[in-house]
Amino acid sequence: MKKMLLTLMGSAVIGGAIAQEVATVDGTGDLRVRLDGRVTFDAAFYLPQSNVDSVKSGTDDFRFSNGGNLSQLRLGLNAMFGKKWLGRFDADFSNRRVNLCDVILVHYFDANKRLILGHFKDPVSMENSTASRVLNVQTPMAVQMLTRGERYLGATYVAYGKKYWFAGGFYGGTVANQTTVNRGNDGYGVAFRAAYIPIDNAHTTLHLGVSGRWRKPEGTGDAIRNVTLSTLPESAIDGRRFVSTTVTKVKSYTLAAVEFGVRHNRFYATGEALMNDFRTADAYDNCSFSGWTLTGSYMLRGNQRTYVKSDAFFSPIGNVAKGGNLELIGRVGQVNLNNTDYPNASFGSFLHTGGKAFSAMLGANWYPRANVLFGINYTYLNHDNRADAAQTLTNVPSQGIDFHTVQMRAQFVF
């Protein structure tokens, strides 16, 4: 812990020193450096609706973990070299460990075209592509699970115009998988995201998009990788992933998604539907999983978000009204990891029963400043009885473990 704090203090001091040093050459256009980051605190209280008295977690009685956590402690360093090159390093120091996030080099061909190289997310899904500092609540279950949110070593080309936006590229493995020998290949894949924006003005925006990914996971021959899909239940405090399954001997998998975004004055909404299809070495274990989410926001006081054409997502809060902006938000979504569609009933042992979950959330956010957020939300989670946290829970009631969550968030972005 002491080492982490010293690292953070050193980064801040160095960042400040660099910013002061390059301020004298900023006007030449040779080098500009900026330090940014975000700090997010979350707290949650869980209230079971189902009777969970008989449920066991391993050999212990099941109980929720109420409390709080420092869910994000991100630091990023941006360096602009002239007008054509940008470098960025970004890491997360929460949970008493260091996680490498974006490490990229960007070349701008012109104002509307760029090439991104390095370690970062591929461009699938609007919500997955939106920086966490912009999101007003945690990423929904369906997006967390089906996009998997991983960062890869790769390259993305981005181009956009008045009514279109496109990003696509090629991606290798992740840095997390490059610490062992004899691991086979690091995996590879391709991905894209495309959007049509027929309306985008000061008052109204309409965004329609599709995205896709084809990927061959890590491993060769008999070492073909197992792929686990799991998600947190709209809150990270308890840390239990009720909906979870593992697909074995994956040869390749395909993600397909459709999305929309609409904004008009004080209102905006986004929605996505996603599906993952897995092809395996054992054909009878081929399977598909799906999910969807719909989010809406109404600004009771202050201006709504604007649309960022260069990245094809909605920006954080801009101008703040006197006394702060007040936002009412809601979301519903569902994810299904049960797969009963297999060719031969004799192979029933390969039936995937990772569980199914439906969530409904209502909340409010207050922005005293554009970079400060205080929020509270209530979420209802409905699970089927197959949502047993990868079979770590036993004696799950027939209706599943359903529960209510009250969550609070405080976030500071700099």
Buried (B, 14 or more C-beta within 10 A) or exposed (E): EEEBEEBBEEBEEEBEEBBEEBEEEEEEEEBBBBBBBBBBBBBBBBEBBBEBEEBBBEEEEBEBEBEBBEBBBBBBBBBBBEEEEBBBBBBBBBEEEBEBBBBBBBEBEEEBBBBBBBBBBBBBBBBBBBBBBBBBBBBBBBBBBBBBBBBBBBBBBBBBEEEBBBBBBBBBBBEEBEEEEEBBBBBBBBBBBBBEBEBBEEEEBBBBBBBBBBBBBBBEEEEBBEBBBBBBBBBBBBEBBBBBBEBBBBBBBBBBBBBBBBBEEBEBBBBBBBBBBBBBEEEBBBBBBBBBBBBBBBBEBBBBBBBBBEBBBBBBBEEBEEEBBBBBBBBBBBBBBBBEEBEEEEEEEBBBBBBBBBBBBBBBBBBEEBBBBBBBBEBBBBBBBBBBBBEBBEEBBEEBBBBEBBBBBBBBBE
